[in-house]
Amino acid sequence: MRILHVLFSSRIAGSERYCLDLANRQAAAGHDVHVAGMRSSPLQHALSHKVRYHPINWFLRGLFLRRLVTRLAPDICHGHLSAACKALKGVSADQHTVATLHVGYKAHQHAWLDGLICVNRAQAGRLAGYRGMARTIPNWLPLVPKRFSGQGIRQELGLGDNVFLVGAIGRLHASKGMDVLLAAFQSGAPADAALVILGEGPQRAELEKLRAGDPRIHLVGYRPDVYSSLQDLNLFVSPSREESFGLAIIEAMSTGLPIIATAAEGPGEYLLDQPVTLVAPGSTVELAARIAAAHRQFRTTGLPRIGYDLSLFDATARLDDIIDFYGQVITAEQWSPARPEVAGVAVAT
């Protein structure tokens, strides 16, 4: 297939990493893969040499994208996040379009698309009025890069092996609950513990204020090699108030880290049968108690690595599902929202 992914983003976080890994794996499988994005986007430097990147002018993105689609004539256009989905609305009605619901279904962004990929079952149940095809395909474990030859996060921060190191990865945004984690850590963790948060976002200034100069708390910004940092942690925490999936969680699972996660929509679904501690989203008190309990175990019996069942997150199976879904969307034109005489929702799981 000739596949065009569209993602207008100036940073790399979970949704961007999903797109990058998908495009790179599809190209490795022999597909003709293209990615359209902003001129200054860091995405272009993280793509395989087999993937062609097309920089687009932000202010004229609709026009540039229409011209690109006309020239490339892709079999499928795959949108990621709101700006891309809105821009795809302007391409030819004959062009097959799909999107992954990295956040959730919004009629003004997604209603006219031919297909939607839901990353959890709850999303698939909230598509009232949508007339295209939909399929639930969970995220997968991204390719694990070779560990950087540079220093790990403990060495970088000057933390010895005796320090109980708690970590989180995610965009610094209210939906990710990093403010809850800071408050819980400050109230539940002793002096011989440290917290490191990897990520950037609009909440940084607020988090710096909440940190209040606490030397145990480190906001280290975005890191391309999350695995090097994960290997140095004793405990991983996902404090999201809202989470459709949570890519960093399964990356932490792949390293065997003990995990505390909020029972947000996605994690609350796929972590139910995993040896993970689930807490209520937004509960500082409960999260603080769980961090304190993990610290006590670390100091007494230790916190051993855990063998998680990662079969649900098999990349080969999930990418096969996506290619299969592309084929369904291309051949089942009668479901296209562009054809108003058709009603109903076709949901394949």
N, C-alpha and C positions, 0 to 999 in steps of 0.2 A: 504493500500500500504506500501511497504518498500521503504523509500525515503532516499537517501544519498545527503546531501548538501555538497558542497565543497567550502571552502573559506580560502585562505591563507592570513591572515592579522594579523599584530602585534598591532593593535589599534582598537577602536570601534568608528565608525562615522555612517553616514546615511546608507550606503550600508550594513554595518555590523549589524546595528540595524534591518534593513529589514530582513536579513537572520535569526537573532535570534528570532524575533517575529514570522516569518513564521514557523520556526522549532518548536518552543514552542507551537504554536497554532495547528499545524498539529499533534503533539504528544498528545495534550489534546483532539483532536478529535478522537483519537484511532489508528492513523497510527504508524507504526514502523519507527521511525525517527532517523537518524544518521547524524553527522556532522564531516567532516574531515578537519583538519586545522593544523596550526603550533603548535609545542610542547609548546611554550611559550605564545601562544595567550590568551588574556583575554576573548575570546569568551567562552571557556570551563567553566568559572566561572559564566557566565550569562545565561547559558542554564538551562532549566527545568531538574529535576531529571529523567524525562521520556525520555529525549533525550540522546543518548550515543555519547560521543565525542571520536574521534579517532585521537590522535596526530601523525603527520607525519613529518619525517625528511625533512627539506627544500631542501637540496642539492640532495636528491634522491626522491623527491616528486612524480615524474612520476612513478617510479618503485613501491614505497610504495602504491600509489593510485591504480595501476593495481592489485596489490595483494589484497588490501582491497576490491575492486569491485568483484574480483573473489570469495573471501570468503563470502561476504555479499549477492551477487547476488540481488542487489536492483531492484525494478521495474523501477525506474527512478533515474538518477543522475542529480542534479540541481547545475550548476556552478554559482558562483558570483565573478565578477571582473576578470581581464585579466589572472592572474597567474593560477587560477582555471580552466578557460576555456581552456587554453593551455595544462594543465596537463590532462584534460579529453580527449584530442585528442588521448592519448595513450591507452585508455581502449579498450576493445573488440568492434569490429564493430557491434556485436549483442546487445550491451548495449544501452538502450535508454537514450539520453542526451538532456538536455535543459539548457538554461541560461536566467537570467534576464539582460536586457540591462540597467545597472545602469548608464552608461555613454553614450554609443552609439555603433552602429554596426561597427565592424571592421572585414573585411573579413578574415584576417589571424588569428583571434581569434575565430570567430563565424561561418564561412561559412560551416563547416562540422557538426555542431550540428543538431540534429533532430528537435529541436524547440526553438523558441525565444519568450520571454515575453517582449513586449515593454511597457514602462510606460507612454508613450504619443503617440498621433496619428502621430506626425511629424516623430518619429523614424520609425513607421511602413511604412512610405512612402519612406524610404531611405534604402531599403533592396534589391536593384538591384543586380541580380545575385545569391541571396540566394535561395536554392532549398528545404529548409525544411519548416516546418509549423511555423506560427507566429501569435501571438494574442496580442491585446492591453489590458492590465490589469493595471489600475492605482494603485498606492500605497494606503495604508489604514492607518487609525489612529492606532498606536501601543497601546498595553495594557498600561494603565496609572498606574504606580506603586504608592503604598502608599507613601505619602509625608514623607521624612526623618524627624526624630524627631530633627535633628540638626538645626542650625540657617540658616535663609534664606540668600540670596545674599546681601541684603541691610545691614543686621546686620553684616555679615562677613566683608563687605567693610566699615562699619561705616557710612552708608548713611541714612539720615533721610527721613521721608515720604514726605518732601517738595522738595526733589531733583527729578528733571525730569530724570528718568532712562530709557535709550535706551539700547536695547540688541540685540545681534545676536548670532546665534549658527551655527557652521560649521567648517570644516577642514580649517586650515590656509594654504591655497593654492591660487595661483593667480586666478584660475577659480572661486573661491568663492567671490572675490571682497572685501575682508576685508580692503585692502589698500584704496579702493575708499570710504568705509564707514568712515575710520579714517579721511581722508582728508575732507569729507563732514561734519563730526561732528565738526571738529576743526574750519571750516569756518562758520558753520551755527548754532551752539549751544552756548548759553551763559554760563556764569560761574556757574550758578545754575543747570547745567545739568551734567550727567555722562553717560559714555558708558561702557558697560561690554560685552566682547566677550568670549564665551565659545567654546573651541576647541583647538586642537594642530595640528601641521603640519610644513612643511618645510619653510613656510613664516614667522615663528615667529620672527626670528632675524630682518628681514626687517620691520616687523610691530613695533617691539620695537624701531627701529631707527626712523620710521615715528612718533611714539608716542612722541618722543623727551622729555620724562620726564613729559608730561602733566598729572597732578594728577587726572584729570577727567576721564582718559581712563584706563580701567582695562582689562588686558589679563589674565584670571583666569585659562586657561587650560581646559582639558576635565573634565566633570562632568557627572556621571551616572544618576543623578536625574535632568533632565532638567526642569521638571515641577515645582520644588521648586523655581528655578530661574525665570521661566516664570511668576509665580504668583506675583513676586516682581517688574516686569517691568511696565512701563507706555506705551512703544512703542516698537514693534518688527520690525527689519529691516532685509530683505534678500537682500544683495547687489550683488548677483552672476553675474558674466559675462557669465557663462555657467551653466545651471541647467536642468537636465533631469526631475526632479520632485521637490525635496525640502521637505524632511520629516519634518524638523523643522518648516516649514510654517504651515502645518496642525496641528502640535502640538500647535503652538501659537494660531491658530484659535480655537482650542478646549478650550482654556482658555479665549477666547473672547477678546484678545488683539488687539488694533488698529495695523494695519500692513502696512508697506511700503515695496514693493518688486519690483525687476527689472522684466521686461517683458521678461525674458529668456524663452527658449523653453517650458519647462514644466509648470512653474508658469504662463506664459503668456497665456497658454491654459486653465488651470482649474480655474484660478482666474478671468476670464473675467466677470463673472456674480456675483462675490462676492464683498462686500463693502470694497475693498482693494485699496490702492493707488499704481498704477503701474508707474514706471519710466523706462527710457531707461537704459539698461546695460552699465556700465562704465561712466555714467554721474555724475560727482562730483557736478556740479553746480545744476542740477535738484534735486539730492538727498539732498543736503544741504538746498535748499529752502523748500522742503517738511518736513524735520526735524524741521526747524525753524517755519514753519506753525503749526506743531503739538505742539511744545512748547508753542506758543502763545495761542492755544486753551486750553492747559493744565492749563495755568495761568489765563485764563478768564472764560470760561464756563466749563472747565474740559474735560478729555478724557474718556468717559464712555466705558465700555466693550460692545462688539458687539456680536450679535447672528448670527453666520454664518450657512449656510446650509452645513452640513457635510455628507449628504446622499451619495455623490459620494465616500466617504472614509470609507464606512461600511466594517468592517473587515470580517464579516461572508460571505458577498456576494463576496468579492474579493478573499478570500481563497477558496470558492467553485469554482470560476472561474479557479483558478490555478489547483485544483485537476481535474476539468473537462478537462483542457488543457493537463494535464499529460495523461489522458485517451485517448484523441485524438491522441497524439503523439505515444502512445504505440500501438494503434490499426491500425493507418494509416501508416503502414510501407512503403507503396509505395512512401511516400513523403521524405523518408530518403535521405539526401545528400550522404550517403554511397552507394547509388544505382545510378550510373552515368547515367543510361539510362533515368532517369526522369528529366524533366526540368520544370521550372515555380515556382511560389511561391504561397503557400496556405495561405491566411491571413484571420483569423477569428477575428471579433471584437465583 
